[in-house]
Amino acid sequence: MWYYFLITEFIKHLLKAKTKLGFGIHSPYLFPLVKHLQKPVKNKKSIKAIENKRKKLLKNNSSIKITDYGTGSTKVKANGTRTVKSIAKYSLANKQKAILISKICTFLNPDNIIELGTSLGITTAYISTACPNAKIITIEGCPKTSVIASETFKSLNLTNVTLVNGQFDTALHNIIDNIDEINLVLFDGNHAKEPTLRYFNILKEKAVNNTVFIFDDIYYNLEMYNTWKIITQDNNITASLNFFCLGIVFFKKELSKQYLRVFY
Ligand SMILES: C[S@@+](CC[C@H](N)C(=O)[O-])C[C@H]1O[C@@H](n2cnc3c(N)ncnc32)[C@H](O)[C@@H]1O
């Protein structure tokens, strides 16, 4: 049933999605954002360094004890022992998606960024190099995974990342109390309805006009897809972009309520 829905949605996406050329996107705010995505990446050297780090993690045979507070990977069970290479293979955004996220970040140039779900720190590294002047807080519940993420940040000399090892709920309440505004959030930790809506509601309290929220894996399962749709219909959200591999929602009041599919 789910796979039938997924295939139908994918065909719908192929037929309806706007290309990176931006044709058919009338918003003077969204058009340059989508156009920007076709530009080649600027920071090729940093990306090479991050991908070299990923390669090392993909070869790392050591096992760690996982504490997963989320939905886990679709490929391996959530709790128990996992090799670092299996986490690197199944739990991280691939290079193409990480580049998409980094291009969105470069274009929007947010000051304060929060990532829910650090894992080994690869996507955080992409965000950090895309926005060297931003303050990035990334949250990871699993202590052993956090240690490896810290090593990733250290080896790549990332100085604008603060890693919080803790459960999202606890960490978010502390962060929210100490921050004036949040400009970009990457939700990549718990692809279930109730917690995703809870984090969304906590974080939107600190959203401002230029804030965007990025939701990874909106087609993770039917529950996550329905949650994404609920969020796009929230009164605070104006535009939403469905990239299939992820979705972005905007709080910008000048944008009309709209839902666009975009190829990447
Ligand atoms: C899909 S991985 C993140 C991948 C990472 N963003 C990347 O692409 O490089 C999700 C991570 O979120 C963490 N996580 C899930 N639910 C959590 C929760 N409720 N509190 C803290 N961490 C959580 C998991 O331990 C896991 O490492």
The ligand as an SDF file (V2000), in Angstrom:
LIG
                    3D

 27 29  0  0  0  0  0  0  0  0999 V2000
   19.0920   10.2160   10.5570 C   0  0  0  0  0  0  0  0  0  0  0  0
   20.2430   10.4590   11.8190 S   0  0  0  0  0  0  0  0  0  0  0  0
   20.8560   12.0940   11.4800 C   0  0  0  0  0  0  0  0  0  0  0  0
   21.7130   12.1670   10.2620 C   0  0  0  0  0  0  0  0  0  0  0  0
   22.4930   13.4540   10.1050 C   0  0  0  0  0  0  0  0  0  0  0  0
   21.6220   14.6210   10.1360 N   0  0  0  0  0  0  0  0  0  0  0  0
   23.2670   13.4520    8.7890 C   0  0  0  0  0  0  0  0  0  0  0  0
   22.6310   13.4190    7.7300 O   0  0  0  0  0  0  0  0  0  0  0  0
   24.5050   13.4840    8.8280 O   0  0  0  0  0  0  0  0  0  0  0  0
   19.2020   10.7590   13.1980 C   0  0  0  0  0  0  0  0  0  0  0  0
   19.9230   10.9030   14.5300 C   0  0  0  0  0  0  0  0  0  0  0  0
   19.0110   11.4930   15.4560 O   0  0  0  0  0  0  0  0  0  0  0  0
   19.1890   10.9290   16.7340 C   0  0  0  0  0  0  0  0  0  0  0  0
   17.8990   11.0340   17.4720 N   0  0  0  0  0  0  0  0  0  0  0  0
   16.7060   10.5400   17.0700 C   0  0  0  0  0  0  0  0  0  0  0  0
   15.7440   10.8530   17.9500 N   0  0  0  0  0  0  0  0  0  0  0  0
   16.3370   11.5710   18.9390 C   0  0  0  0  0  0  0  0  0  0  0  0
   15.8530   12.2050   20.1250 C   0  0  0  0  0  0  0  0  0  0  0  0
   14.5650   12.1390   20.4650 N   0  0  0  0  0  0  0  0  0  0  0  0
   16.7400   12.8670   20.8850 N   0  0  0  0  0  0  0  0  0  0  0  0
   18.0530   12.9420   20.5210 C   0  0  0  0  0  0  0  0  0  0  0  0
   18.5630   12.3690   19.4110 N   0  0  0  0  0  0  0  0  0  0  0  0
   17.7230   11.6910   18.6200 C   0  0  0  0  0  0  0  0  0  0  0  0
   19.6090    9.4870   16.4830 C   0  0  0  0  0  0  0  0  0  0  0  0
   20.3910    9.0040   17.5600 O   0  0  0  0  0  0  0  0  0  0  0  0
   20.3800    9.5910   15.1480 C   0  0  0  0  0  0  0  0  0  0  0  0
   21.7600    9.6190   15.3590 O   0  0  0  0  0  0  0  0  0  0  0  0
  1  2  1  0
  2  3  1  0
  2 10  1  0
  3  4  1  0
  4  5  1  0
  5  6  1  0
  5  7  1  0
  7  8  2  0
  7  9  1  0
 10 11  1  0
 11 12  1  0
 11 26  1  0
 12 13  1  0
 13 14  1  0
 13 24  1  0
 14 15  1  0
 14 23  1  0
 15 16  2  0
 16 17  1  0
 17 18  1  0
 17 23  2  0
 18 19  1  0
 18 20  2  0
 20 21  1  0
 21 22  2  0
 22 23  1  0
 24 25  1  0
 24 26  1  0
 26 27  1  0
M  CHG  2   2   1   9  -1
M  END
$$$$
